[in-house]
Amino acid sequence: MPLYEWTPAYSVQVTEFDNHHKKLFSLINDLHEAMKNRCGKEALEKILEELANYVNYHFKEEEKAMIATGYPEYKKHLDAHNQLRKKVKEINQKLIEEKVVTMETYNLLKSWIETHIMVEDKKYGAYFRNIGYSR
């Protein structure tokens, strides 16, 4: 059973970013499965690296769309992205140094889903719809 299942409730109603979020959910679930099955450090590192790379790709694409549309809360959203980037980097470093993924990882992912997507990303979704932007 997946840790997080993407449902239409998570939709920001921008197809491109909904698809990104679905991919991120999949990677989070892969990490959860690997931890649950007590996979080795190498497997966890690979999943975390893929997750970190995809998070960066996703954030850059959102940021480009926000700049292109003049999204009024861009700076605030960028700050949130930068905080999440920093946290992901810290988690990866902790895995390298201590060879464990801690509850901090789950807390970050939960916060990202419940706060960032469900609150912050939905704001840009509404803004994009209001101005007729779609991708």
Backbone as JSON, one array per atom type, in Angstrom:
{
  "sequence": "MPLYEWTPAYSVQVTEFDNHHKKLFSLINDLHEAMKNRCGKEALEKILEELANYVNYHFKEEEKAMIATGYPEYKKHLDAHNQLRKKVKEINQKLIEEKVVTMETYNLLKSWIETHIMVEDKKYGAYFRNIGYSR",
  "N": [[0.85, -1.19, 0.0], [0.6, 2.17, -0.89], [2.33, 4.96, 0.61], [1.5, 7.57, 0.16], [-1.19, 8.43, -1.84], [-1.94, 9.77, -4.91], [-4.67, 11.8, -5.49], [-7.57, 13.34, -7.05], [-8.03, 15.45, -5.29], [-5.6, 16.6, -4.77], [-5.04, 18.02, -7.01], [-3.84, 20.78, -8.87], [-4.97, 21.76, -10.99], [-3.55, 22.28, -13.28], [-2.34, 20.68, -15.82], [0.35, 19.87, -16.48], [1.73, 20.32, -14.04], [0.25, 18.81, -12.26], [0.89, 16.3, -13.28], [3.62, 16.27, -12.7], [3.47, 16.28, -9.91], [2.27, 13.8, -9.48], [4.35, 12.1, -10.29], [6.22, 12.76, -8.33], [4.88, 11.81, -6.05], [4.98, 9.1, -6.62], [7.76, 8.63, -6.46], [8.18, 9.22, -3.75], [6.68, 7.18, -2.63], [8.18, 5.01, -3.57], [10.51, 5.39, -2.08], [9.49, 5.01, 0.51], [8.69, 2.29, 0.33], [11.19, 1.08, -0.1], [12.44, 1.67, 2.33], [10.74, 0.38, 4.11], [11.12, -2.24, 3.33], [13.63, -2.57, 4.13], [15.83, -1.98, 2.45], [19.14, -1.63, 1.16], [21.68, 0.91, 1.81], [22.63, 1.92, -0.64], [20.47, 1.59, -2.4], [18.59, 3.29, -1.2], [19.96, 5.73, -1.36], [20.0, 6.05, -4.15], [17.25, 6.36, -4.76], [16.66, 8.66, -3.22], [18.36, 10.47, -4.47], [17.25, 10.55, -7.05], [14.74, 11.56, -6.35], [15.48, 14.08, -5.27], [16.6, 15.27, -7.57], [14.36, 15.32, -9.25], [12.61, 16.91, -7.78], [13.99, 19.36, -7.91], [13.88, 19.82, -10.71], [11.08, 19.98, -11.07], [10.44, 22.21, -9.39], [11.87, 24.24, -10.74], [10.46, 24.34, -13.15], [7.91, 25.13, -12.27], [8.62, 27.64, -11.25], [9.51, 28.98, -13.57], [7.08, 29.19, -14.94], [5.68, 30.81, -13.19], [7.14, 33.18, -13.28], [6.81, 33.81, -16.0], [4.11, 34.4, -16.06], [3.79, 36.46, -14.31], [3.18, 35.91, -11.65], [1.89, 36.95, -8.6], [2.71, 36.08, -6.05], [5.19, 35.04, -6.32], [7.82, 35.44, -5.17], [7.47, 34.65, -2.49], [6.74, 31.98, -2.89], [9.03, 31.03, -4.16], [10.85, 31.28, -2.03], [9.82, 29.29, -0.33], [10.28, 27.05, -1.94], [13.09, 27.1, -1.97], [13.67, 26.6, 0.71], [12.69, 23.98, 0.93], [14.39, 22.72, -0.92], [16.82, 22.99, 0.44], [16.31, 21.42, 2.71], [15.98, 18.86, 1.56], [18.54, 18.47, 0.59], [19.95, 18.4, 3.04], [18.88, 16.06, 4.15], [19.78, 14.14, 2.31], [22.52, 14.39, 2.79], [22.64, 13.56, 5.44], [21.96, 10.88, 5.12], [24.2, 9.96, 3.73], [26.24, 10.42, 5.63], [25.3, 9.23, 8.08], [24.06, 6.96, 7.29], [21.33, 6.41, 7.42], [17.8, 6.91, 6.96], [15.74, 9.15, 8.4], [12.9, 9.84, 10.59], [12.59, 12.49, 10.12], [12.73, 12.75, 7.4], [10.27, 11.64, 6.53], [8.57, 13.45, 7.81], [9.21, 15.83, 6.48], [8.39, 15.21, 3.86], [5.67, 14.76, 4.27], [4.87, 17.3, 5.17], [5.48, 18.77, 2.88], [3.65, 17.71, 1.04], [1.14, 18.11, 2.34], [1.12, 20.81, 3.07], [2.61, 22.41, 1.2], [1.81, 21.56, -1.47], [-1.02, 21.32, -1.15], [-1.76, 23.82, -0.21], [-0.02, 26.1, -0.97], [0.68, 25.5, -3.71], [-1.84, 25.2, -4.78], [-2.7, 27.81, -4.77], [-1.23, 29.06, -6.87], [-2.29, 27.55, -8.9], [-4.99, 28.38, -8.98], [-4.57, 31.07, -9.67], [-3.33, 30.78, -12.21], [-5.45, 29.6, -13.65], [-7.31, 31.68, -13.56], [-6.13, 33.59, -15.21], [-6.11, 32.3, -17.56], [-4.01, 30.6, -18.2], [-2.39, 27.66, -19.24], [-0.77, 24.48, -19.29]],
  "CA": [[0.0, 0.0, 0.0], [1.44, 3.38, -0.95], [2.29, 5.91, 1.72], [0.64, 8.65, -0.33], [-1.82, 8.15, -3.11], [-2.41, 10.99, -5.56], [-6.09, 11.82, -5.82], [-7.93, 14.66, -7.61], [-7.99, 16.49, -4.25], [-4.28, 17.24, -4.83], [-4.89, 18.69, -8.29], [-3.76, 22.24, -8.96], [-5.69, 21.99, -12.24], [-2.61, 22.59, -14.35], [-1.99, 19.3, -16.16], [1.79, 19.65, -16.38], [2.17, 20.26, -12.66], [-0.38, 17.62, -11.68], [1.71, 15.15, -13.67], [4.85, 16.33, -11.89], [3.14, 15.87, -8.53], [2.06, 12.34, -9.52], [5.69, 11.5, -10.33], [6.82, 12.94, -7.01], [4.21, 10.86, -5.16], [5.53, 7.79, -6.95], [9.11, 8.55, -5.89], [8.03, 9.16, -2.29], [6.23, 5.81, -2.32], [9.34, 4.13, -3.78], [11.37, 5.55, -0.9], [8.8, 4.36, 1.62], [8.79, 0.84, 0.12], [12.58, 0.69, 0.11], [12.71, 1.73, 3.77], [9.92, -0.66, 4.73], [11.74, -3.52, 3.0], [15.01, -2.51, 4.65], [16.8, -2.0, 1.36], [20.44, -1.1, 1.55], [22.0, 2.32, 1.68], [22.77, 2.28, -2.05], [19.13, 1.72, -2.98], [18.0, 4.51, -0.65], [20.66, 6.87, -1.97], [19.55, 6.18, -5.54], [15.9, 6.91, -4.76], [16.73, 10.04, -2.72], [18.99, 11.29, -5.51], [16.24, 10.75, -8.09], [13.73, 12.44, -5.78], [16.05, 15.42, -5.2], [16.72, 15.79, -8.94], [13.03, 15.6, -9.79], [12.1, 18.08, -7.04], [14.61, 20.54, -8.5], [13.3, 20.0, -12.03], [9.69, 20.43, -10.86], [10.45, 23.57, -8.87], [12.31, 25.15, -11.79], [9.37, 24.49, -14.12], [6.9, 25.99, -11.63], [9.16, 29.0, -11.14], [9.48, 29.57, -14.91], [5.68, 29.53, -15.24], [5.31, 31.94, -12.33], [7.79, 34.37, -13.84], [6.19, 34.11, -17.29], [2.74, 34.91, -15.87], [3.77, 37.54, -13.34], [2.5, 35.44, -10.43], [2.19, 37.94, -7.56], [3.32, 35.49, -4.85], [6.38, 34.32, -6.78], [8.93, 35.52, -4.21], [7.13, 33.8, -1.34], [6.78, 30.6, -3.35], [10.45, 30.74, -4.37], [11.44, 31.07, -0.71], [9.37, 27.97, 0.12], [11.03, 26.07, -2.72], [14.48, 27.09, -1.52], [13.7, 25.92, 2.01], [12.54, 22.55, 0.66], [15.64, 22.26, -1.55], [17.81, 22.9, 1.5], [15.97, 20.26, 3.55], [16.28, 17.64, 0.82], [20.01, 18.35, 0.59], [20.35, 17.98, 4.38], [18.49, 14.65, 4.31], [20.73, 13.35, 1.53], [23.8, 14.42, 3.49], [22.49, 12.71, 6.63], [22.02, 9.5, 4.67], [25.59, 9.67, 3.4], [27.04, 10.41, 6.86], [24.8, 8.34, 9.14], [23.54, 5.76, 6.64], [19.93, 6.16, 7.78], [16.78, 7.89, 6.63], [15.05, 9.3, 9.67], [11.53, 10.34, 10.57], [12.66, 13.84, 9.56], [12.42, 12.6, 5.97], [8.83, 11.49, 6.4], [7.94, 14.71, 8.22], [9.4, 16.78, 5.38], [7.54, 14.82, 2.74], [4.28, 14.99, 4.69], [4.67, 18.74, 5.16], [5.51, 19.21, 1.49], [2.38, 17.34, 0.42], [-0.03, 18.68, 3.0], [1.18, 22.26, 3.14], [3.07, 23.06, -0.02], [0.92, 21.28, -2.6], [-2.43, 21.56, -0.85], [-2.03, 25.23, 0.07], [0.74, 27.04, -1.8], [0.55, 25.21, -5.13], [-3.23, 25.46, -5.19], [-2.82, 29.25, -5.01], [-0.82, 29.38, -8.24], [-3.26, 26.9, -9.78], [-6.14, 29.29, -9.12], [-4.09, 32.24, -10.41], [-3.15, 30.39, -13.6], [-6.77, 29.41, -14.26], [-7.93, 33.0, -13.7], [-5.56, 34.34, -16.33], [-6.2, 31.47, -18.76], [-2.73, 29.93, -18.46], [-2.4, 26.21, -19.08], [0.36, 23.75, -19.89]],
  "C": [[0.89, 1.25, 0.0], [1.27, 4.25, 0.29], [1.36, 7.06, 1.37], [0.09, 8.26, -1.68], [-2.35, 9.46, -3.68], [-3.89, 10.81, -5.89], [-6.41, 13.19, -6.43], [-7.94, 15.78, -6.57], [-6.66, 17.24, -4.27], [-4.1, 18.08, -6.09], [-4.81, 20.2, -8.14], [-4.43, 22.71, -10.25], [-4.83, 22.62, -13.32], [-1.99, 21.23, -14.69], [-0.51, 19.0, -15.98], [2.21, 19.46, -14.93], [1.47, 19.14, -11.89], [0.43, 16.38, -12.04], [3.03, 15.11, -12.92], [4.56, 15.82, -10.48], [2.91, 14.36, -8.47], [3.39, 11.61, -9.51], [6.36, 11.61, -8.97], [6.19, 11.99, -5.99], [4.78, 9.46, -5.38], [6.92, 7.61, -6.34], [9.07, 8.47, -4.36], [7.6, 7.75, -1.88], [7.35, 4.8, -2.55], [10.28, 4.18, -2.58], [10.77, 4.83, 0.29], [8.92, 2.83, 1.52], [10.21, 0.35, 0.4], [12.93, 0.68, 1.6], [11.97, 0.6, 4.48], [10.55, -2.04, 4.51], [13.21, -3.59, 3.41], [16.06, -2.68, 3.55], [18.09, -1.34, 1.83], [20.6, 0.38, 1.27], [22.06, 2.76, 0.21], [21.42, 2.49, -2.7], [18.45, 3.0, -2.49], [18.64, 5.75, -1.25], [20.18, 7.13, -3.39], [18.17, 6.82, -5.6], [15.92, 8.37, -4.29], [17.36, 10.97, -3.76], [17.99, 11.58, -6.63], [15.15, 11.71, -7.6], [14.24, 13.88, -5.74], [16.16, 16.05, -6.59], [15.35, 16.15, -9.51], [12.4, 16.8, -9.09], [12.68, 19.35, -7.65], [14.04, 20.84, -9.88], [11.88, 20.59, -11.9], [9.65, 21.88, -10.39], [10.85, 24.57, -9.94], [11.19, 25.39, -12.81], [8.25, 25.35, -13.53], [7.36, 27.44, -11.61], [9.16, 29.7, -12.51], [8.06, 30.02, -15.26], [5.24, 30.73, -14.42], [5.91, 33.24, -12.85], [7.09, 34.79, -15.13], [4.8, 34.73, -17.13], [2.66, 36.08, -14.9], [3.05, 37.17, -12.04], [2.88, 36.33, -9.25], [2.84, 37.38, -6.29], [4.58, 34.7, -5.19], [7.48, 34.3, -5.73], [8.67, 34.61, -3.0], [7.22, 32.33, -1.71], [8.23, 30.15, -3.58], [11.14, 30.47, -3.04], [11.07, 29.7, -0.16], [10.12, 26.87, -0.63], [12.47, 25.97, -2.22], [14.63, 26.42, -0.16], [13.58, 24.41, 1.82], [13.79, 21.97, 0.0], [16.72, 22.05, -0.49], [17.56, 21.66, 2.37], [16.3, 18.95, 2.85], [17.79, 17.4, 0.79], [20.52, 17.87, 1.95], [20.03, 16.51, 4.62], [19.44, 13.75, 3.54], [22.08, 13.28, 2.23], [23.76, 13.53, 4.73], [22.56, 11.24, 6.25], [23.46, 9.1, 4.37], [26.42, 9.51, 4.68], [26.61, 9.34, 7.85], [24.2, 7.05, 8.61], [22.11, 5.4, 7.06], [19.04, 7.27, 7.22], [15.89, 7.96, 7.86], [13.59, 9.73, 9.48], [11.48, 11.77, 10.04], [12.31, 13.82, 8.07], [10.92, 12.52, 5.77], [8.1, 12.78, 6.76], [8.05, 15.77, 7.13], [8.46, 16.47, 4.23], [6.07, 15.06, 3.06], [3.96, 16.48, 4.64], [4.6, 19.27, 3.73], [4.18, 18.92, 0.82], [1.21, 18.11, 1.03], [-0.03, 20.21, 3.03], [1.53, 22.87, 1.79], [2.11, 22.81, -1.19], [-0.5, 21.73, -2.3], [-2.76, 23.03, -0.58], [-1.33, 26.13, -0.96], [0.57, 26.77, -3.3], [-0.88, 25.45, -5.62], [-3.45, 26.95, -5.45], [-2.39, 29.59, -6.44], [-1.76, 28.72, -9.24], [-4.46, 27.79, -10.05], [-5.75, 30.52, -9.94], [-3.96, 31.91, -11.9], [-4.49, 30.22, -14.3], [-7.44, 30.76, -14.51], [-7.4, 33.79, -14.89], [-5.56, 33.51, -17.62], [-4.93, 30.75, -19.14], [-2.91, 28.42, -18.29], [-1.2, 25.62, -19.79], [0.11, 22.29, -19.76]]
}
